[in-house]
Amino acid sequence: MSTDTPAITTLTLDSTVADAIAVLAEAGGHHVVVEAHGRPVGVVGVDELEAHQHQPGGATHHLREVIEWQCVLLPPDTDTQLTLATYRQAAWDHLLHRRPRPAR
């Protein structure tokens, strides 16, 4: 039995939309995991990348600006207050850096 699961494609927060589209085209993938300091911080898909690529200057936007899903890493034994604070900080970070998706 063989598996056709593609390798996970990872790039950094400072990689550009153009970088991600090129890497995904070469790998045949649909999503890229965005990392910071070797840890996943988000995921962005090819549809989102292509939407940004077609706006003026969009190909040079950094992945930190176009992440679709935030990854929040917490140990399983994290208490409720720390969990809420961590999610709240991730939400603010996302809002502060995110560019709105261009209209199609």
SEMARVEX-995423 format. One record per residue: residue number from 0; x, y, z of N, C-alpha, C, O in turn. Coordinates in steps of 0.2 Angstrom, whole numbers, plus 2048, in hexadecimal, padded with zeros to 3 digits. Example, Ala and Ser with C-alpha at 12.3 -4.5 7.8 and 13.67 -1.06 7.14 Angstrom:
+-----+-----+-----+-----+------+------+------+-----+-----+-----+-----+-----+-----+
|   i | n.X | n.Y | n.Z | ca.X | ca.Y | ca.Z | c.X | c.Y | c.Z | o.X | o.Y | o.Z |
+-----+-----+-----+-----+------+------+------+-----+-----+-----+-----+-----+-----+
|   0 | 842 | 7E4 | 827 |  83E |  7EA |  827 | 842 | 7F0 | 827 | 847 | 7EF | 82A |
|   1 | 840 | 7F5 | 823 |  844 |  7FB |  824 | 840 | 800 | 827 | 843 | 806 | 828 |
+-----+-----+-----+-----+------+------+------+-----+-----+-----+-----+-----+-----+
//
This chain:
+-----+-----+-----+-----+------+------+------+-----+-----+-----+-----+-----+-----+
|   i | n.X | n.Y | n.Z | ca.X | ca.Y | ca.Z | c.X | c.Y | c.Z | o.X | o.Y | o.Z |
+-----+-----+-----+-----+------+------+------+-----+-----+-----+-----+-----+-----+
|   0 | 804 | 7FA | 800 |  800 |  800 |  800 | 804 | 806 | 800 | 809 | 807 | 804 |
|   1 | 803 | 80B | 7FB |  807 |  811 |  7FB | 803 | 817 | 7FD | 7FD | 817 | 7FC |
|   2 | 806 | 81C | 7FF |  803 |  822 |  801 | 805 | 827 | 7FC | 80B | 828 | 7FB |
|   3 | 800 | 82B | 7FA |  802 |  831 |  7F6 | 802 | 837 | 7F9 | 800 | 83D | 7F6 |
|   4 | 803 | 837 | 800 |  803 |  83D |  804 | 809 | 842 | 802 | 80F | 83F | 802 |
|   5 | 808 | 848 | 800 |  80E |  84C |  7FE | 811 | 84E | 804 | 80F | 84E | 80A |
|   6 | 818 | 850 | 803 |  81C |  852 |  808 | 819 | 859 | 80B | 816 | 85D | 807 |
|   7 | 81A | 85A | 811 |  818 |  861 |  814 | 81C | 866 | 812 | 822 | 866 | 813 |
|   8 | 819 | 86B | 80F |  81D |  871 |  80D | 81D | 876 | 812 | 818 | 878 | 814 |
|   9 | 823 | 878 | 814 |  824 |  87E |  819 | 828 | 883 | 816 | 82D | 883 | 813 |
|  10 | 826 | 889 | 818 |  82A |  890 |  817 | 82A | 894 | 81D | 826 | 892 | 822 |
|  11 | 82D | 899 | 81D |  82D |  89E |  823 | 829 | 8A4 | 823 | 826 | 8A5 | 81D |
|  12 | 828 | 8A7 | 828 |  823 |  8AD |  828 | 826 | 8B2 | 823 | 822 | 8B6 | 820 |
|  13 | 82C | 8B3 | 822 |  82F |  8B8 |  81D | 82F | 8B6 | 816 | 831 | 8B9 | 812 |
|  14 | 82D | 8AF | 815 |  82D |  8AD |  80E | 827 | 8B1 | 80A | 822 | 8B3 | 80E |
|  15 | 828 | 8B2 | 804 |  823 |  8B6 |  800 | 81D | 8B2 | 7FD | 81E | 8AB | 7FC |
|  16 | 818 | 8B5 | 7FB |  812 |  8B1 |  7F8 | 815 | 8AE | 7F1 | 813 | 8A8 | 7F0 |
|  17 | 819 | 8B2 | 7EE |  81C |  8AF |  7E8 | 821 | 8A8 | 7E9 | 820 | 8A3 | 7E6 |
|  18 | 824 | 8A9 | 7EF |  828 |  8A3 |  7F1 | 824 | 89D | 7F2 | 825 | 897 | 7F0 |
|  19 | 81E | 89E | 7F6 |  81A |  899 |  7F8 | 817 | 896 | 7F1 | 816 | 890 | 7F1 |
|  20 | 814 | 89A | 7ED |  811 |  897 |  7E7 | 816 | 893 | 7E3 | 814 | 88E | 7E0 |
|  21 | 81C | 895 | 7E2 |  821 |  891 |  7DE | 823 | 88B | 7E2 | 823 | 886 | 7DE |
|  22 | 823 | 88B | 7E8 |  825 |  885 |  7EC | 81F | 880 | 7EB | 820 | 87A | 7EA |
|  23 | 819 | 882 | 7EC |  813 |  87E |  7EC | 812 | 87B | 7E5 | 810 | 875 | 7E4 |
|  24 | 813 | 87F | 7E0 |  813 |  87D |  7D9 | 818 | 877 | 7D7 | 816 | 872 | 7D4 |
|  25 | 81E | 878 | 7DA |  823 |  873 |  7D9 | 821 | 86C | 7DD | 822 | 867 | 7DA |
|  26 | 81F | 86D | 7E3 |  81D |  867 |  7E7 | 816 | 864 | 7E6 | 815 | 85F | 7E8 |
|  27 | 812 | 868 | 7E2 |  80B |  865 |  7E0 | 807 | 866 | 7E6 | 802 | 862 | 7E7 |
|  28 | 808 | 86A | 7EB |  804 |  86B |  7F1 | 7FF | 870 | 7F1 | 7FF | 874 | 7EC |
|  29 | 7FB | 871 | 7F6 |  7F5 |  876 |  7F6 | 7F6 | 87A | 7FC | 7F3 | 87F | 7FC |
|  30 | 7FA | 878 | 801 |  7FB |  87C |  807 | 802 | 87C | 809 | 806 | 878 | 808 |
|  31 | 804 | 882 | 80C |  80B |  882 |  80F | 80A | 883 | 817 | 806 | 888 | 819 |
|  32 | 80E | 880 | 81B |  80F |  881 |  822 | 814 | 887 | 823 | 819 | 887 | 820 |
|  33 | 812 | 88C | 826 |  816 |  892 |  828 | 81A | 891 | 82E | 816 | 88F | 833 |
|  34 | 820 | 891 | 82F |  824 |  890 |  835 | 827 | 896 | 837 | 829 | 89B | 833 |
|  35 | 828 | 897 | 83E |  82D |  89C |  841 | 831 | 898 | 846 | 82E | 894 | 84A |
|  36 | 838 | 899 | 845 |  83C |  895 |  84A | 83B | 88E | 84A | 83C | 88A | 84F |
|  37 | 83A | 88B | 844 |  839 |  884 |  844 | 832 | 881 | 846 | 831 | 87B | 847 |
|  38 | 82E | 885 | 848 |  827 |  883 |  84B | 821 | 886 | 846 | 822 | 88B | 844 |
|  39 | 81C | 882 | 845 |  817 |  884 |  841 | 813 | 889 | 844 | 811 | 889 | 84A |
|  40 | 811 | 88F | 840 |  80E |  894 |  843 | 807 | 896 | 83F | 803 | 899 | 841 |
|  41 | 807 | 892 | 839 |  801 |  894 |  835 | 801 | 88F | 82E | 806 | 88C | 82D |
|  42 | 7FB | 890 | 82B |  7FB |  88C |  824 | 7F7 | 891 | 820 | 7F3 | 895 | 821 |
|  43 | 7FA | 891 | 819 |  7F7 |  895 |  814 | 7F6 | 890 | 80E | 7FA | 88C | 80C |
|  44 | 7F0 | 891 | 80A |  7EF |  88D |  804 | 7F0 | 891 | 7FE | 7F1 | 897 | 7FE |
|  45 | 7F0 | 88D | 7F9 |  7F2 |  890 |  7F2 | 7ED | 895 | 7F0 | 7EE | 89A | 7EC |
|  46 | 7E6 | 894 | 7F1 |  7E1 |  898 |  7EF | 7E2 | 89F | 7F2 | 7E2 | 8A4 | 7EF |
|  47 | 7E4 | 89F | 7F9 |  7E5 |  8A6 |  7FC | 7EC | 8A9 | 7F9 | 7EC | 8AF | 7F8 |
|  48 | 7F1 | 8A5 | 7F8 |  7F7 |  8A8 |  7F5 | 7F6 | 8AB | 7EE | 7F8 | 8B0 | 7ED |
|  49 | 7F2 | 8A7 | 7EA |  7F0 |  8AA |  7E3 | 7EC | 8B0 | 7E4 | 7ED | 8B4 | 7E0 |
|  50 | 7E8 | 8B0 | 7E8 |  7E4 |  8B6 |  7E9 | 7E8 | 8BC | 7EB | 7E7 | 8C2 | 7E8 |
|  51 | 7ED | 8BC | 7EF |  7F2 |  8C1 |  7F1 | 7F6 | 8C3 | 7EB | 7F8 | 8C8 | 7EA |
|  52 | 7F8 | 8BD | 7E7 |  7FD |  8BE |  7E2 | 7FB | 8C3 | 7DD | 7FF | 8C7 | 7DA |
|  53 | 7F4 | 8C3 | 7DC |  7F1 |  8C7 |  7D6 | 7F0 | 8CE | 7D8 | 7ED | 8D2 | 7D4 |
|  54 | 7F1 | 8D0 | 7DE |  7F0 |  8D7 |  7E0 | 7F7 | 8DB | 7DF | 7FC | 8D8 | 7DF |
|  55 | 7F7 | 8E1 | 7DE |  7FD |  8E5 |  7DE | 802 | 8E4 | 7E3 | 800 | 8E5 | 7E9 |
|  56 | 808 | 8E1 | 7E2 |  80D |  8E0 |  7E7 | 80C | 8DA | 7EB | 810 | 8D8 | 7EF |
|  57 | 806 | 8D6 | 7E9 |  805 |  8D0 |  7ED | 80A | 8CB | 7ED | 80A | 8C7 | 7F2 |
|  58 | 80D | 8CA | 7E8 |  812 |  8C4 |  7E7 | 818 | 8C5 | 7ED | 81B | 8C0 | 7EE |
|  59 | 819 | 8CB | 7EF |  81E |  8CD |  7F4 | 81C | 8CD | 7FB | 820 | 8CE | 7FF |
|  60 | 815 | 8CC | 7FC |  813 |  8CC |  803 | 816 | 8C6 | 806 | 817 | 8C1 | 803 |
|  61 | 817 | 8C7 | 80D |  81A |  8C1 |  811 | 814 | 8BD | 813 | 80F | 8BF | 814 |
|  62 | 816 | 8B6 | 814 |  811 |  8B2 |  817 | 80E | 8B4 | 81D | 808 | 8B2 | 81F |
|  63 | 812 | 8B7 | 821 |  80F |  8BA |  828 | 809 | 8BE | 827 | 805 | 8BE | 82B |
|  64 | 808 | 8C1 | 821 |  803 |  8C5 |  81F | 7FD | 8C1 | 81C | 7F7 | 8C4 | 81B |
|  65 | 7FE | 8BB | 81A |  7F8 |  8B8 |  816 | 7F6 | 8B1 | 819 | 7F2 | 8AD | 816 |
|  66 | 7F9 | 8AF | 81F |  7F7 |  8A9 |  822 | 7F0 | 8A9 | 823 | 7EC | 8AD | 825 |
|  67 | 7ED | 8A3 | 821 |  7E6 |  8A2 |  822 | 7E4 | 89F | 829 | 7DF | 8A1 | 82C |
|  68 | 7E8 | 89A | 82B |  7E7 |  897 |  832 | 7ED | 897 | 836 | 7F2 | 896 | 834 |
|  69 | 7EC | 899 | 83C |  7F1 |  89A |  841 | 7F2 | 893 | 845 | 7ED | 890 | 846 |
|  70 | 7F8 | 891 | 846 |  7F9 |  88C |  84A | 7FB | 88E | 851 | 800 | 892 | 852 |
|  71 | 7F8 | 88C | 856 |  7F9 |  88D |  85D | 7FB | 887 | 861 | 7F7 | 882 | 862 |
|  72 | 801 | 887 | 863 |  804 |  881 |  866 | 804 | 882 | 86E | 807 | 886 | 870 |
|  73 | 801 | 87D | 871 |  800 |  87D |  878 | 801 | 876 | 87B | 7FF | 871 | 878 |
|  74 | 805 | 875 | 880 |  805 |  86E |  883 | 7FE | 86C | 886 | 7FA | 870 | 887 |
|  75 | 7FD | 866 | 886 |  7F7 |  863 |  888 | 7F4 | 865 | 88F | 7EF | 865 | 890 |
|  76 | 7F9 | 866 | 893 |  7F8 |  868 |  89A | 7F7 | 86F | 89B | 7F8 | 871 | 8A1 |
|  77 | 7F7 | 873 | 896 |  7F7 |  87B |  897 | 7F0 | 87D | 89B | 7EB | 87A | 899 |
|  78 | 7F0 | 881 | 89F |  7EA |  883 |  8A3 | 7E6 | 888 | 89F | 7E8 | 88A | 89A |
|  79 | 7E0 | 888 | 8A1 |  7DB |  88C |  89D | 7DD | 893 | 89B | 7DC | 896 | 896 |
|  80 | 7DF | 897 | 8A0 |  7E1 |  89E |  8A0 | 7E7 | 89F | 89B | 7E6 | 8A3 | 897 |
|  81 | 7EC | 89B | 89B |  7F1 |  89B |  897 | 7EF | 899 | 890 | 7F2 | 89C | 88B |
|  82 | 7EB | 894 | 88F |  7E8 |  893 |  888 | 7E5 | 898 | 885 | 7E6 | 89A | 87F |
|  83 | 7E0 | 89C | 889 |  7DC |  8A1 |  886 | 7E1 | 8A7 | 885 | 7E0 | 8AA | 87F |
|  84 | 7E6 | 8A8 | 889 |  7EB |  8AE |  887 | 7EF | 8AC | 881 | 7F0 | 8B1 | 87D |
|  85 | 7F1 | 8A6 | 880 |  7F5 |  8A4 |  87A | 7F1 | 8A5 | 874 | 7F3 | 8A8 | 86F |
|  86 | 7EA | 8A3 | 874 |  7E6 |  8A3 |  86E | 7E5 | 8AB | 86D | 7E4 | 8AD | 867 |
|  87 | 7E4 | 8AF | 872 |  7E2 |  8B6 |  871 | 7E8 | 8B9 | 86E | 7E7 | 8BD | 869 |
|  88 | 7EE | 8B8 | 870 |  7F4 |  8BB |  86D | 7F5 | 8B9 | 866 | 7F7 | 8BD | 862 |
|  89 | 7F4 | 8B2 | 864 |  7F4 |  8B0 |  85D | 7EF | 8B4 | 859 | 7F1 | 8B5 | 853 |
|  90 | 7E9 | 8B5 | 85C |  7E4 |  8B8 |  858 | 7E6 | 8C0 | 857 | 7E5 | 8C2 | 851 |
|  91 | 7E9 | 8C3 | 85C |  7EB |  8CA |  85A | 7F1 | 8CA | 856 | 7F1 | 8CF | 851 |
|  92 | 7F6 | 8C5 | 856 |  7FB |  8C5 |  851 | 7F9 | 8C4 | 84A | 7FB | 8C8 | 846 |
|  93 | 7F4 | 8C0 | 84A |  7F1 |  8BF |  843 | 7EE | 8C5 | 840 | 7EF | 8C7 | 83A |
|  94 | 7EA | 8C9 | 844 |  7E6 |  8CF |  842 | 7EB | 8D4 | 841 | 7EA | 8D8 | 83C |
|  95 | 7F1 | 8D5 | 844 |  7F5 |  8DA |  843 | 7F9 | 8D9 | 83D | 7FC | 8DE | 83A |
|  96 | 7FB | 8D3 | 83B |  7FF |  8D2 |  835 | 7FB | 8D0 | 82F | 7FE | 8D1 | 829 |
|  97 | 7F5 | 8CE | 82F |  7F1 |  8CC |  82A | 7EF | 8D1 | 825 | 7ED | 8D6 | 827 |
|  98 | 7F0 | 8D0 | 81E |  7ED |  8D4 |  819 | 7E6 | 8D1 | 817 | 7E6 | 8CB | 817 |
|  99 | 7E2 | 8D5 | 816 |  7DB |  8D3 |  814 | 7DC | 8CF | 80D | 7E0 | 8D1 | 809 |
| 100 | 7D8 | 8CA | 80C |  7D8 |  8C6 |  806 | 7D5 | 8CA | 800 | 7D0 | 8CD | 801 |
| 101 | 7D8 | 8CB | 7FB |  7D6 |  8CF |  7F5 | 7CF | 8CC | 7F3 | 7CE | 8C6 | 7F2 |
| 102 | 7CB | 8D1 | 7F0 |  7C5 |  8CF |  7ED | 7C6 | 8CC | 7E6 | 7CB | 8CE | 7E3 |
| 103 | 7C2 | 8C7 | 7E5 |  7C3 |  8C4 |  7DE | 7BF | 8C7 | 7D9 | 7BF | 8C5 | 7D3 |
+-----+-----+-----+-----+------+------+------+-----+-----+-----+-----+-----+-----+
//
